[in-house]
Amino acid sequence: MATTYLAEGWCTDPYGRHEARWISNGLPTALVRDGDVEGRDPVEEDEVVVEATPVSWGDQPGDGADLLRSDRSETSTRRALSHAASSILTRTHD
């Protein structure tokens, strides 16, 4: 049975194999991180060796706020990116 966590985002790796592991919907995922290097390490039914606690990486949010939603349509994603680019261009020309 998988252990669930309240955290969402980068947390200490509950399996103790990496610096951090992405926790999504309360469950560990295969996305791992060691320093600035991200990779994949499949989630197995290994015994949890440490409690998963939230971590942050410099000025990056640790809550996933900087990520695009996977259920967001490509059209709305393109529209959001286009709006962000327009905002940047508008600010640089003011």
PDB file of N, CA, C and O in Angstrom:
ATOM      1  N   MET A   1       0.838  -1.187   0.000  1.00  0.00           N
ATOM      2  CA  MET A   1       0.000   0.000   0.000  1.00  0.00           C
ATOM      3  C   MET A   1       0.880   1.245   0.000  1.00  0.00           C
ATOM      4  O   MET A   1       1.829   1.335   0.779  1.00  0.00           O
ATOM      5  N   ALA A   2       0.569   2.211  -0.874  1.00  0.00           N
ATOM      6  CA  ALA A   2       1.370   3.418  -0.999  1.00  0.00           C
ATOM      7  C   ALA A   2       1.099   4.374   0.155  1.00  0.00           C
ATOM      8  O   ALA A   2      -0.030   4.495   0.632  1.00  0.00           O
ATOM      9  N   THR A   3       2.154   5.047   0.591  1.00  0.00           N
ATOM     10  CA  THR A   3       2.020   6.070   1.617  1.00  0.00           C
ATOM     11  C   THR A   3       1.600   7.363   0.943  1.00  0.00           C
ATOM     12  O   THR A   3       2.173   7.720  -0.086  1.00  0.00           O
ATOM     13  N   THR A   4       0.630   8.075   1.479  1.00  0.00           N
ATOM     14  CA  THR A   4       0.205   9.345   0.907  1.00  0.00           C
ATOM     15  C   THR A   4       0.684  10.490   1.784  1.00  0.00           C
ATOM     16  O   THR A   4       0.877  10.330   2.989  1.00  0.00           O
ATOM     17  N   TYR A   5       0.874  11.646   1.161  1.00  0.00           N
ATOM     18  CA  TYR A   5       1.373  12.840   1.835  1.00  0.00           C
ATOM     19  C   TYR A   5       0.423  13.988   1.552  1.00  0.00           C
ATOM     20  O   TYR A   5      -0.275  13.994   0.537  1.00  0.00           O
ATOM     21  N   LEU A   6       0.400  14.947   2.444  1.00  0.00           N
ATOM     22  CA  LEU A   6      -0.435  16.115   2.235  1.00  0.00           C
ATOM     23  C   LEU A   6       0.226  17.099   1.281  1.00  0.00           C
ATOM     24  O   LEU A   6      -0.450  17.934   0.680  1.00  0.00           O
ATOM     25  N   ALA A   7       1.539  17.004   1.140  1.00  0.00           N
ATOM     26  CA  ALA A   7       2.282  17.966   0.334  1.00  0.00           C
ATOM     27  C   ALA A   7       2.032  17.776  -1.155  1.00  0.00           C
ATOM     28  O   ALA A   7       1.701  16.680  -1.605  1.00  0.00           O
ATOM     29  N   GLU A   8       2.193  18.851  -1.909  1.00  0.00           N
ATOM     30  CA  GLU A   8       2.131  18.845  -3.363  1.00  0.00           C
ATOM     31  C   GLU A   8       3.331  19.638  -3.834  1.00  0.00           C
ATOM     32  O   GLU A   8       3.472  20.809  -3.482  1.00  0.00           O
ATOM     33  N   GLY A   9       4.193  19.029  -4.616  1.00  0.00           N
ATOM     34  CA  GLY A   9       5.368  19.721  -5.121  1.00  0.00           C
ATOM     35  C   GLY A   9       6.633  18.946  -4.787  1.00  0.00           C
ATOM     36  O   GLY A   9       6.584  17.747  -4.512  1.00  0.00           O
ATOM     37  N   TRP A  10       7.769  19.642  -4.812  1.00  0.00           N
ATOM     38  CA  TRP A  10       9.043  19.016  -4.499  1.00  0.00           C
ATOM     39  C   TRP A  10       9.139  18.743  -2.998  1.00  0.00           C
ATOM     40  O   TRP A  10       8.959  19.638  -2.174  1.00  0.00           O
ATOM     41  N   CYS A  11       9.425  17.500  -2.671  1.00  0.00           N
ATOM     42  CA  CYS A  11       9.589  17.087  -1.278  1.00  0.00           C
ATOM     43  C   CYS A  11      10.835  16.217  -1.179  1.00  0.00           C
ATOM     44  O   CYS A  11      11.335  15.707  -2.182  1.00  0.00           O
ATOM     45  N   THR A  12      11.322  16.059   0.030  1.00  0.00           N
ATOM     46  CA  THR A  12      12.418  15.111   0.204  1.00  0.00           C
ATOM     47  C   THR A  12      11.956  13.750  -0.301  1.00  0.00           C
ATOM     48  O   THR A  12      10.794  13.379  -0.136  1.00  0.00           O
ATOM     49  N   ASP A  13      12.873  13.010  -0.918  1.00  0.00           N
ATOM     50  CA  ASP A  13      12.531  11.707  -1.486  1.00  0.00           C
ATOM     51  C   ASP A  13      12.227  10.727  -0.352  1.00  0.00           C
ATOM     52  O   ASP A  13      13.113  10.404   0.438  1.00  0.00           O
ATOM     53  N   PRO A  14      10.990  10.256  -0.268  1.00  0.00           N
ATOM     54  CA  PRO A  14      10.655   9.350   0.833  1.00  0.00           C
ATOM     55  C   PRO A  14      11.410   8.027   0.772  1.00  0.00           C
ATOM     56  O   PRO A  14      11.471   7.303   1.765  1.00  0.00           O
ATOM     57  N   TYR A  15      11.984   7.708  -0.381  1.00  0.00           N
ATOM     58  CA  TYR A  15      12.741   6.460  -0.533  1.00  0.00           C
ATOM     59  C   TYR A  15      14.230   6.656  -0.243  1.00  0.00           C
ATOM     60  O   TYR A  15      14.988   5.687  -0.186  1.00  0.00           O
ATOM     61  N   GLY A  16      14.646   7.918  -0.059  1.00  0.00           N
ATOM     62  CA  GLY A  16      16.031   8.212   0.292  1.00  0.00           C
ATOM     63  C   GLY A  16      17.039   8.026  -0.827  1.00  0.00           C
ATOM     64  O   GLY A  16      18.239   7.951  -0.564  1.00  0.00           O
ATOM     65  N   ARG A  17      16.580   7.950  -2.072  1.00  0.00           N
ATOM     66  CA  ARG A  17      17.498   7.727  -3.196  1.00  0.00           C
ATOM     67  C   ARG A  17      17.938   9.027  -3.864  1.00  0.00           C
ATOM     68  O   ARG A  17      18.968   9.045  -4.539  1.00  0.00           O
ATOM     69  N   HIS A  18      17.189  10.109  -3.695  1.00  0.00           N
ATOM     70  CA  HIS A  18      17.487  11.391  -4.346  1.00  0.00           C
ATOM     71  C   HIS A  18      17.251  12.522  -3.355  1.00  0.00           C
ATOM     72  O   HIS A  18      16.681  12.322  -2.283  1.00  0.00           O
ATOM     73  N   GLU A  19      17.707  13.731  -3.740  1.00  0.00           N
ATOM     74  CA  GLU A  19      17.479  14.891  -2.875  1.00  0.00           C
ATOM     75  C   GLU A  19      15.996  15.196  -2.749  1.00  0.00           C
ATOM     76  O   GLU A  19      15.513  15.521  -1.664  1.00  0.00           O
ATOM     77  N   ALA A  20      15.273  15.090  -3.862  1.00  0.00           N
ATOM     78  CA  ALA A  20      13.853  15.435  -3.847  1.00  0.00           C
ATOM     79  C   ALA A  20      13.097  14.573  -4.849  1.00  0.00           C
ATOM     80  O   ALA A  20      13.658  14.051  -5.812  1.00  0.00           O
ATOM     81  N   ARG A  21      11.816  14.450  -4.585  1.00  0.00           N
ATOM     82  CA  ARG A  21      10.914  13.724  -5.480  1.00  0.00           C
ATOM     83  C   ARG A  21       9.631  14.537  -5.569  1.00  0.00           C
ATOM     84  O   ARG A  21       9.176  15.086  -4.566  1.00  0.00           O
ATOM     85  N   TRP A  22       9.037  14.621  -6.769  1.00  0.00           N
ATOM     86  CA  TRP A  22       7.808  15.376  -6.954  1.00  0.00           C
ATOM     87  C   TRP A  22       6.648  14.562  -6.385  1.00  0.00           C
ATOM     88  O   TRP A  22       6.454  13.395  -6.725  1.00  0.00           O
ATOM     89  N   ILE A  23       5.884  15.215  -5.508  1.00  0.00           N
ATOM     90  CA  ILE A  23       4.702  14.598  -4.924  1.00  0.00           C
ATOM     91  C   ILE A  23       3.497  15.228  -5.620  1.00  0.00           C
ATOM     92  O   ILE A  23       3.357  16.451  -5.642  1.00  0.00           O
ATOM     93  N   SER A  24       2.635  14.397  -6.183  1.00  0.00           N
ATOM     94  CA  SER A  24       1.462  14.896  -6.896  1.00  0.00           C
ATOM     95  C   SER A  24       0.223  14.180  -6.388  1.00  0.00           C
ATOM     96  O   SER A  24       0.183  12.954  -6.286  1.00  0.00           O
ATOM     97  N   ASN A  25      -0.776  14.972  -6.078  1.00  0.00           N
ATOM     98  CA  ASN A  25      -2.023  14.413  -5.573  1.00  0.00           C
ATOM     99  C   ASN A  25      -1.776  13.521  -4.360  1.00  0.00           C
ATOM    100  O   ASN A  25      -2.475  12.531  -4.146  1.00  0.00           O
ATOM    101  N   GLY A  26      -0.768  13.890  -3.569  1.00  0.00           N
ATOM    102  CA  GLY A  26      -0.465  13.166  -2.348  1.00  0.00           C
ATOM    103  C   GLY A  26       0.365  11.909  -2.520  1.00  0.00           C
ATOM    104  O   GLY A  26       0.606  11.198  -1.545  1.00  0.00           O
ATOM    105  N   LEU A  27       0.816  11.611  -3.751  1.00  0.00           N
ATOM    106  CA  LEU A  27       1.590  10.394  -4.002  1.00  0.00           C
ATOM    107  C   LEU A  27       2.927  10.704  -4.664  1.00  0.00           C
ATOM    108  O   LEU A  27       3.001  11.609  -5.496  1.00  0.00           O
ATOM    109  N   PRO A  28       3.990   9.973  -4.312  1.00  0.00           N
ATOM    110  CA  PRO A  28       5.283  10.165  -4.971  1.00  0.00           C
ATOM    111  C   PRO A  28       5.188   9.829  -6.460  1.00  0.00           C
ATOM    112  O   PRO A  28       4.505   8.880  -6.844  1.00  0.00           O
ATOM    113  N   THR A  29       5.876  10.614  -7.295  1.00  0.00           N
ATOM    114  CA  THR A  29       5.928  10.345  -8.728  1.00  0.00           C
ATOM    115  C   THR A  29       7.339   9.894  -9.111  1.00  0.00           C
ATOM    116  O   THR A  29       8.220   9.806  -8.256  1.00  0.00           O
ATOM    117  N   ALA A  30       7.545   9.612 -10.376  1.00  0.00           N
ATOM    118  CA  ALA A  30       8.855   9.184 -10.867  1.00  0.00           C
ATOM    119  C   ALA A  30       9.814  10.364 -11.076  1.00  0.00           C
ATOM    120  O   ALA A  30      11.008  10.145 -11.280  1.00  0.00           O
ATOM    121  N   LEU A  31       9.322  11.602 -11.030  1.00  0.00           N
ATOM    122  CA  LEU A  31      10.158  12.784 -11.249  1.00  0.00           C
ATOM    123  C   LEU A  31      11.005  13.049 -10.011  1.00  0.00           C
ATOM    124  O   LEU A  31      10.482  13.241  -8.913  1.00  0.00           O
ATOM    125  N   VAL A  32      12.329  13.056 -10.206  1.00  0.00           N
ATOM    126  CA  VAL A  32      13.262  13.256  -9.091  1.00  0.00           C
ATOM    127  C   VAL A  32      14.225  14.382  -9.422  1.00  0.00           C
ATOM    128  O   VAL A  32      14.353  14.800 -10.572  1.00  0.00           O
ATOM    129  N   ARG A  33      14.901  14.862  -8.385  1.00  0.00           N
ATOM    130  CA  ARG A  33      15.839  15.962  -8.571  1.00  0.00           C
ATOM    131  C   ARG A  33      17.002  15.814  -7.606  1.00  0.00           C
ATOM    132  O   ARG A  33      16.822  15.509  -6.427  1.00  0.00           O
ATOM    133  N   ASP A  34      18.209  16.040  -8.137  1.00  0.00           N
ATOM    134  CA  ASP A  34      19.435  16.089  -7.345  1.00  0.00           C
ATOM    135  C   ASP A  34      20.157  17.366  -7.750  1.00  0.00           C
ATOM    136  O   ASP A  34      20.724  17.448  -8.840  1.00  0.00           O
ATOM    137  N   GLY A  35      20.134  18.364  -6.869  1.00  0.00           N
ATOM    138  CA  GLY A  35      20.679  19.668  -7.227  1.00  0.00           C
ATOM    139  C   GLY A  35      19.846  20.261  -8.345  1.00  0.00           C
ATOM    140  O   GLY A  35      18.622  20.334  -8.240  1.00  0.00           O
ATOM    141  N   ASP A  36      20.511  20.690  -9.430  1.00  0.00           N
ATOM    142  CA  ASP A  36      19.805  21.261 -10.576  1.00  0.00           C
ATOM    143  C   ASP A  36      19.450  20.223 -11.626  1.00  0.00           C
ATOM    144  O   ASP A  36      18.900  20.575 -12.669  1.00  0.00           O
ATOM    145  N   VAL A  37      19.747  18.968 -11.384  1.00  0.00           N
ATOM    146  CA  VAL A  37      19.526  17.909 -12.372  1.00  0.00           C
ATOM    147  C   VAL A  37      18.232  17.158 -12.055  1.00  0.00           C
ATOM    148  O   VAL A  37      18.072  16.575 -10.982  1.00  0.00           O
ATOM    149  N   GLU A  38      17.313  17.191 -13.028  1.00  0.00           N
ATOM    150  CA  GLU A  38      16.071  16.451 -12.886  1.00  0.00           C
ATOM    151  C   GLU A  38      16.159  15.154 -13.669  1.00  0.00           C
ATOM    152  O   GLU A  38      16.843  15.083 -14.689  1.00  0.00           O
ATOM    153  N   GLY A  39      15.481  14.149 -13.202  1.00  0.00           N
ATOM    154  CA  GLY A  39      15.466  12.869 -13.884  1.00  0.00           C
ATOM    155  C   GLY A  39      14.238  12.077 -13.496  1.00  0.00           C
ATOM    156  O   GLY A  39      13.304  12.594 -12.884  1.00  0.00           O
ATOM    157  N   ARG A  40      14.262  10.810 -13.868  1.00  0.00           N
ATOM    158  CA  ARG A  40      13.148   9.928 -13.562  1.00  0.00           C
ATOM    159  C   ARG A  40      13.678   8.704 -12.838  1.00  0.00           C
ATOM    160  O   ARG A  40      14.715   8.149 -13.204  1.00  0.00           O
ATOM    161  N   ASP A  41      12.968   8.295 -11.824  1.00  0.00           N
ATOM    162  CA  ASP A  41      13.271   7.083 -11.079  1.00  0.00           C
ATOM    163  C   ASP A  41      11.920   6.479 -10.716  1.00  0.00           C
ATOM    164  O   ASP A  41      11.192   7.029  -9.890  1.00  0.00           O
ATOM    165  N   PRO A  42      11.585   5.349 -11.333  1.00  0.00           N
ATOM    166  CA  PRO A  42      10.255   4.777 -11.127  1.00  0.00           C
ATOM    167  C   PRO A  42       9.903   4.592  -9.656  1.00  0.00           C
ATOM    168  O   PRO A  42      10.747   4.256  -8.825  1.00  0.00           O
ATOM    169  N   VAL A  43       8.644   4.821  -9.371  1.00  0.00           N
ATOM    170  CA  VAL A  43       8.125   4.610  -8.020  1.00  0.00           C
ATOM    171  C   VAL A  43       7.867   3.114  -7.867  1.00  0.00           C
ATOM    172  O   VAL A  43       7.203   2.490  -8.694  1.00  0.00           O
ATOM    173  N   GLU A  44       8.393   2.576  -6.821  1.00  0.00           N
ATOM    174  CA  GLU A  44       8.190   1.159  -6.532  1.00  0.00           C
ATOM    175  C   GLU A  44       7.591   1.039  -5.142  1.00  0.00           C
ATOM    176  O   GLU A  44       7.429   2.037  -4.439  1.00  0.00           O
ATOM    177  N   GLU A  45       7.280  -0.118  -4.769  1.00  0.00           N
ATOM    178  CA  GLU A  45       6.717  -0.341  -3.441  1.00  0.00           C
ATOM    179  C   GLU A  45       7.823  -0.461  -2.391  1.00  0.00           C
ATOM    180  O   GLU A  45       7.713  -1.238  -1.443  1.00  0.00           O
ATOM    181  N   ASP A  46       8.896   0.325  -2.576  1.00  0.00           N
ATOM    182  CA  ASP A  46       9.983   0.333  -1.592  1.00  0.00           C
ATOM    183  C   ASP A  46       9.482   0.885  -0.267  1.00  0.00           C
ATOM    184  O   ASP A  46       8.508   1.635  -0.205  1.00  0.00           O
ATOM    185  N   GLU A  47      10.163   0.498   0.761  1.00  0.00           N
ATOM    186  CA  GLU A  47       9.812   1.005   2.080  1.00  0.00           C
ATOM    187  C   GLU A  47      10.234   2.466   2.201  1.00  0.00           C
ATOM    188  O   GLU A  47      11.345   2.835   1.818  1.00  0.00           O
ATOM    189  N   VAL A  48       9.354   3.277   2.726  1.00  0.00           N
ATOM    190  CA  VAL A  48       9.656   4.686   2.967  1.00  0.00           C
ATOM    191  C   VAL A  48      10.699   4.759   4.069  1.00  0.00           C
ATOM    192  O   VAL A  48      10.539   4.167   5.136  1.00  0.00           O
ATOM    193  N   VAL A  49      11.788   5.505   3.789  1.00  0.00           N
ATOM    194  CA  VAL A  49      12.858   5.599   4.785  1.00  0.00           C
ATOM    195  C   VAL A  49      12.911   6.968   5.459  1.00  0.00           C
ATOM    196  O   VAL A  49      13.465   7.098   6.550  1.00  0.00           O
ATOM    197  N   VAL A  50      12.338   7.989   4.819  1.00  0.00           N
ATOM    198  CA  VAL A  50      12.271   9.325   5.426  1.00  0.00           C
ATOM    199  C   VAL A  50      10.899   9.924   5.140  1.00  0.00           C
ATOM    200  O   VAL A  50      10.252   9.581   4.150  1.00  0.00           O
ATOM    201  N   GLU A  51      10.471  10.811   6.009  1.00  0.00           N
ATOM    202  CA  GLU A  51       9.209  11.517   5.792  1.00  0.00           C
ATOM    203  C   GLU A  51       9.391  12.533   4.676  1.00  0.00           C
ATOM    204  O   GLU A  51      10.370  13.278   4.683  1.00  0.00           O
ATOM    205  N   ALA A  52       8.475  12.580   3.721  1.00  0.00           N
ATOM    206  CA  ALA A  52       8.540  13.555   2.635  1.00  0.00           C
ATOM    207  C   ALA A  52       8.112  14.911   3.171  1.00  0.00           C
ATOM    208  O   ALA A  52       6.969  15.096   3.588  1.00  0.00           O
ATOM    209  N   THR A  53       9.045  15.860   3.154  1.00  0.00           N
ATOM    210  CA  THR A  53       8.747  17.217   3.595  1.00  0.00           C
ATOM    211  C   THR A  53       9.044  18.181   2.456  1.00  0.00           C
ATOM    212  O   THR A  53       9.996  17.961   1.707  1.00  0.00           O
ATOM    213  N   PRO A  54       8.258  19.244   2.302  1.00  0.00           N
ATOM    214  CA  PRO A  54       8.460  20.187   1.194  1.00  0.00           C
ATOM    215  C   PRO A  54       9.861  20.797   1.194  1.00  0.00           C
ATOM    216  O   PRO A  54      10.418  21.115   2.245  1.00  0.00           O
ATOM    217  N   VAL A  55      10.417  20.953  -0.013  1.00  0.00           N
ATOM    218  CA  VAL A  55      11.695  21.627  -0.201  1.00  0.00           C
ATOM    219  C   VAL A  55      11.513  22.690  -1.276  1.00  0.00           C
ATOM    220  O   VAL A  55      10.612  22.582  -2.108  1.00  0.00           O
ATOM    221  N   SER A  56      12.356  23.708  -1.265  1.00  0.00           N
ATOM    222  CA  SER A  56      12.323  24.720  -2.320  1.00  0.00           C
ATOM    223  C   SER A  56      13.708  24.800  -2.939  1.00  0.00           C
ATOM    224  O   SER A  56      14.707  24.453  -2.310  1.00  0.00           O
ATOM    225  N   TRP A  57      13.750  25.255  -4.157  1.00  0.00           N
ATOM    226  CA  TRP A  57      15.004  25.328  -4.920  1.00  0.00           C
ATOM    227  C   TRP A  57      15.254  26.781  -5.304  1.00  0.00           C
ATOM    228  O   TRP A  57      14.764  27.248  -6.333  1.00  0.00           O
ATOM    229  N   GLY A  58      16.002  27.482  -4.495  1.00  0.00           N
ATOM    230  CA  GLY A  58      16.333  28.868  -4.800  1.00  0.00           C
ATOM    231  C   GLY A  58      15.086  29.718  -4.891  1.00  0.00           C
ATOM    232  O   GLY A  58      14.265  29.735  -3.973  1.00  0.00           O
ATOM    233  N   ASP A  59      14.942  30.437  -6.020  1.00  0.00           N
ATOM    234  CA  ASP A  59      13.784  31.311  -6.181  1.00  0.00           C
ATOM    235  C   ASP A  59      12.638  30.639  -6.930  1.00  0.00           C
ATOM    236  O   ASP A  59      11.669  31.306  -7.292  1.00  0.00           O
ATOM    237  N   GLN A  60      12.728  29.335  -7.167  1.00  0.00           N
ATOM    238  CA  GLN A  60      11.650  28.619  -7.828  1.00  0.00           C
ATOM    239  C   GLN A  60      10.604  28.210  -6.797  1.00  0.00           C
ATOM    240  O   GLN A  60      10.948  27.758  -5.705  1.00  0.00           O
ATOM    241  N   PRO A  61       9.324  28.370  -7.145  1.00  0.00           N
ATOM    242  CA  PRO A  61       8.301  27.926  -6.205  1.00  0.00           C
ATOM    243  C   PRO A  61       8.338  26.421  -6.060  1.00  0.00           C
ATOM    244  O   PRO A  61       8.543  25.712  -7.044  1.00  0.00           O
ATOM    245  N   GLY A  62       8.148  25.928  -4.873  1.00  0.00           N
ATOM    246  CA  GLY A  62       8.143  24.495  -4.652  1.00  0.00           C
ATOM    247  C   GLY A  62       6.754  23.896  -4.695  1.00  0.00           C
ATOM    248  O   GLY A  62       6.571  22.711  -4.417  1.00  0.00           O
ATOM    249  N   ASP A  63       5.761  24.728  -5.048  1.00  0.00           N
ATOM    250  CA  ASP A  63       4.383  24.244  -5.021  1.00  0.00           C
ATOM    251  C   ASP A  63       3.826  23.941  -6.403  1.00  0.00           C
ATOM    252  O   ASP A  63       2.637  23.653  -6.537  1.00  0.00           O
ATOM    253  N   GLY A  64       4.668  24.001  -7.442  1.00  0.00           N
ATOM    254  CA  GLY A  64       4.196  23.695  -8.782  1.00  0.00           C
ATOM    255  C   GLY A  64       3.518  24.859  -9.472  1.00  0.00           C
ATOM    256  O   GLY A  64       2.994  24.690 -10.573  1.00  0.00           O
ATOM    257  N   ALA A  65       3.508  26.036  -8.864  1.00  0.00           N
ATOM    258  CA  ALA A  65       2.832  27.179  -9.455  1.00  0.00           C
ATOM    259  C   ALA A  65       3.459  27.596 -10.781  1.00  0.00           C
ATOM    260  O   ALA A  65       2.812  28.276 -11.579  1.00  0.00           O
ATOM    261  N   ASP A  66       4.713  27.199 -11.031  1.00  0.00           N
ATOM    262  CA  ASP A  66       5.381  27.568 -12.267  1.00  0.00           C
ATOM    263  C   ASP A  66       5.141  26.564 -13.393  1.00  0.00           C
ATOM    264  O   ASP A  66       5.656  26.753 -14.496  1.00  0.00           O
ATOM    265  N   LEU A  67       4.382  25.516 -13.147  1.00  0.00           N
ATOM    266  CA  LEU A  67       4.156  24.475 -14.131  1.00  0.00           C
ATOM    267  C   LEU A  67       2.818  24.653 -14.832  1.00  0.00           C
ATOM    268  O   LEU A  67       1.859  25.147 -14.238  1.00  0.00           O
ATOM    269  N   LEU A  68       2.755  24.247 -16.108  1.00  0.00           N
ATOM    270  CA  LEU A  68       1.497  24.255 -16.829  1.00  0.00           C
ATOM    271  C   LEU A  68       0.712  23.010 -16.442  1.00  0.00           C
ATOM    272  O   LEU A  68       1.298  21.954 -16.202  1.00  0.00           O
ATOM    273  N   ARG A  69      -0.568  23.124 -16.381  1.00  0.00           N
ATOM    274  CA  ARG A  69      -1.419  21.983 -16.045  1.00  0.00           C
ATOM    275  C   ARG A  69      -1.483  21.018 -17.217  1.00  0.00           C
ATOM    276  O   ARG A  69      -1.591  21.448 -18.365  1.00  0.00           O
ATOM    277  N   SER A  70      -1.418  19.735 -16.947  1.00  0.00           N
ATOM    278  CA  SER A  70      -1.463  18.736 -18.003  1.00  0.00           C
ATOM    279  C   SER A  70      -2.850  18.621 -18.620  1.00  0.00           C
ATOM    280  O   SER A  70      -2.975  18.140 -19.747  1.00  0.00           O
ATOM    281  N   ASP A  71      -3.888  19.044 -17.922  1.00  0.00           N
ATOM    282  CA  ASP A  71      -5.232  18.950 -18.471  1.00  0.00           C
ATOM    283  C   ASP A  71      -5.662  20.226 -19.200  1.00  0.00           C
ATOM    284  O   ASP A  71      -6.810  20.353 -19.624  1.00  0.00           O
ATOM    285  N   ARG A  72      -4.743  21.150 -19.336  1.00  0.00           N
ATOM    286  CA  ARG A  72      -5.034  22.390 -20.030  1.00  0.00           C
ATOM    287  C   ARG A  72      -4.901  22.153 -21.530  1.00  0.00           C
ATOM    288  O   ARG A  72      -3.935  21.530 -21.971  1.00  0.00           O
ATOM    289  N   SER A  73      -5.838  22.632 -22.306  1.00  0.00           N
ATOM    290  CA  SER A  73      -5.793  22.405 -23.751  1.00  0.00           C
ATOM    291  C   SER A  73      -4.623  23.157 -24.370  1.00  0.00           C
ATOM    292  O   SER A  73      -4.154  24.157 -23.826  1.00  0.00           O
ATOM    293  N   GLU A  74      -4.155  22.661 -25.522  1.00  0.00           N
ATOM    294  CA  GLU A  74      -3.038  23.319 -26.205  1.00  0.00           C
ATOM    295  C   GLU A  74      -3.410  24.738 -26.596  1.00  0.00           C
ATOM    296  O   GLU A  74      -2.576  25.640 -26.522  1.00  0.00           O
ATOM    297  N   THR A  75      -4.666  24.947 -27.014  1.00  0.00           N
ATOM    298  CA  THR A  75      -5.110  26.279 -27.417  1.00  0.00           C
ATOM    299  C   THR A  75      -5.025  27.257 -26.259  1.00  0.00           C
ATOM    300  O   THR A  75      -4.503  28.360 -26.423  1.00  0.00           O
ATOM    301  N   SER A  76      -5.524  26.876 -25.099  1.00  0.00           N
ATOM    302  CA  SER A  76      -5.481  27.795 -23.959  1.00  0.00           C
ATOM    303  C   SER A  76      -4.052  27.993 -23.478  1.00  0.00           C
ATOM    304  O   SER A  76      -3.712  29.071 -22.991  1.00  0.00           O
ATOM    305  N   THR A  77      -3.205  26.970 -23.607  1.00  0.00           N
ATOM    306  CA  THR A  77      -1.798  27.115 -23.236  1.00  0.00           C
ATOM    307  C   THR A  77      -1.108  28.098 -24.163  1.00  0.00           C
ATOM    308  O   THR A  77      -0.370  28.970 -23.705  1.00  0.00           O
ATOM    309  N   ARG A  78      -1.345  27.965 -25.488  1.00  0.00           N
ATOM    310  CA  ARG A  78      -0.743  28.900 -26.455  1.00  0.00           C
ATOM    311  C   ARG A  78      -1.242  30.321 -26.194  1.00  0.00           C
ATOM    312  O   ARG A  78      -0.471  31.278 -26.265  1.00  0.00           O
ATOM    313  N   ARG A  79      -2.524  30.452 -25.894  1.00  0.00           N
ATOM    314  CA  ARG A  79      -3.099  31.768 -25.621  1.00  0.00           C
ATOM    315  C   ARG A  79      -2.443  32.385 -24.381  1.00  0.00           C
ATOM    316  O   ARG A  79      -2.112  33.571 -24.377  1.00  0.00           O
ATOM    317  N   ALA A  80      -2.257  31.586 -23.337  1.00  0.00           N
ATOM    318  CA  ALA A  80      -1.642  32.080 -22.103  1.00  0.00           C
ATOM    319  C   ALA A  80      -0.192  32.484 -22.355  1.00  0.00           C
ATOM    320  O   ALA A  80       0.255  33.520 -21.863  1.00  0.00           O
ATOM    321  N   LEU A  81       0.544  31.676 -23.116  1.00  0.00           N
ATOM    322  CA  LEU A  81       1.936  32.013 -23.413  1.00  0.00           C
ATOM    323  C   LEU A  81       2.030  33.262 -24.287  1.00  0.00           C
ATOM    324  O   LEU A  81       2.912  34.097 -24.087  1.00  0.00           O
ATOM    325  N   SER A  82       1.124  33.390 -25.251  1.00  0.00           N
ATOM    326  CA  SER A  82       1.104  34.564 -26.117  1.00  0.00           C
ATOM    327  C   SER A  82       0.804  35.819 -25.303  1.00  0.00           C
ATOM    328  O   SER A  82       1.422  36.863 -25.513  1.00  0.00           O
ATOM    329  N   HIS A  83      -0.141  35.715 -24.382  1.00  0.00           N
ATOM    330  CA  HIS A  83      -0.481  36.858 -23.516  1.00  0.00           C
ATOM    331  C   HIS A  83       0.719  37.247 -22.651  1.00  0.00           C
ATOM    332  O   HIS A  83       1.006  38.432 -22.481  1.00  0.00           O
ATOM    333  N   ALA A  84       1.419  36.247 -22.104  1.00  0.00           N
ATOM    334  CA  ALA A  84       2.592  36.526 -21.267  1.00  0.00           C
ATOM    335  C   ALA A  84       3.671  37.217 -22.085  1.00  0.00           C
ATOM    336  O   ALA A  84       4.289  38.174 -21.617  1.00  0.00           O
ATOM    337  N   ALA A  85       3.905  36.734 -23.318  1.00  0.00           N
ATOM    338  CA  ALA A  85       4.923  37.346 -24.185  1.00  0.00           C
ATOM    339  C   ALA A  85       4.533  38.778 -24.535  1.00  0.00           C
ATOM    340  O   ALA A  85       5.381  39.670 -24.533  1.00  0.00           O
ATOM    341  N   SER A  86       3.256  39.002 -24.837  1.00  0.00           N
ATOM    342  CA  SER A  86       2.790  40.356 -25.151  1.00  0.00           C
ATOM    343  C   SER A  86       2.987  41.298 -23.977  1.00  0.00           C
ATOM    344  O   SER A  86       3.370  42.454 -24.157  1.00  0.00           O
ATOM    345  N   SER A  87       2.726  40.804 -22.776  1.00  0.00           N
ATOM    346  CA  SER A  87       2.900  41.627 -21.580  1.00  0.00           C
ATOM    347  C   SER A  87       4.357  42.030 -21.404  1.00  0.00           C
ATOM    348  O   SER A  87       4.656  43.167 -21.039  1.00  0.00           O
ATOM    349  N   ILE A  88       5.254  41.099 -21.665  1.00  0.00           N
ATOM    350  CA  ILE A  88       6.687  41.382 -21.538  1.00  0.00           C
ATOM    351  C   ILE A  88       7.115  42.402 -22.570  1.00  0.00           C
ATOM    352  O   ILE A  88       7.837  43.346 -22.248  1.00  0.00           O
ATOM    353  N   LEU A  89       6.676  42.223 -23.816  1.00  0.00           N
ATOM    354  CA  LEU A  89       7.046  43.162 -24.877  1.00  0.00           C
ATOM    355  C   LEU A  89       6.477  44.552 -24.610  1.00  0.00           C
ATOM    356  O   LEU A  89       7.139  45.558 -24.863  1.00  0.00           O
ATOM    357  N   THR A  90       5.270  44.604 -24.107  1.00  0.00           N
ATOM    358  CA  THR A  90       4.639  45.895 -23.804  1.00  0.00           C
ATOM    359  C   THR A  90       5.414  46.617 -22.706  1.00  0.00           C
ATOM    360  O   THR A  90       5.637  47.825 -22.793  1.00  0.00           O
ATOM    361  N   ARG A  91       5.819  45.893 -21.690  1.00  0.00           N
ATOM    362  CA  ARG A  91       6.554  46.514 -20.581  1.00  0.00           C
ATOM    363  C   ARG A  91       7.913  47.006 -21.030  1.00  0.00           C
ATOM    364  O   ARG A  91       8.370  48.038 -20.538  1.00  0.00           O
ATOM    365  N   THR A  92       8.587  46.310 -21.952  1.00  0.00           N
ATOM    366  CA  THR A  92       9.937  46.722 -22.353  1.00  0.00           C
ATOM    367  C   THR A  92       9.903  47.945 -23.261  1.00  0.00           C
ATOM    368  O   THR A  92      10.908  48.645 -23.385  1.00  0.00           O
ATOM    369  N   HIS A  93       8.748  48.219 -23.907  1.00  0.00           N
ATOM    370  CA  HIS A  93       8.652  49.370 -24.796  1.00  0.00           C
ATOM    371  C   HIS A  93       8.041  50.579 -24.139  1.00  0.00           C
ATOM    372  O   HIS A  93       7.958  51.636 -24.765  1.00  0.00           O
ATOM    373  N   ASP A  94       7.613  50.468 -22.910  1.00  0.00           N
ATOM    374  CA  ASP A  94       7.004  51.608 -22.196  1.00  0.00           C
ATOM    375  C   ASP A  94       8.058  52.552 -21.688  1.00  0.00           C
ATOM    376  O   ASP A  94       7.733  53.563 -21.066  1.00  0.00           O
TER     377      ASP A  94
END
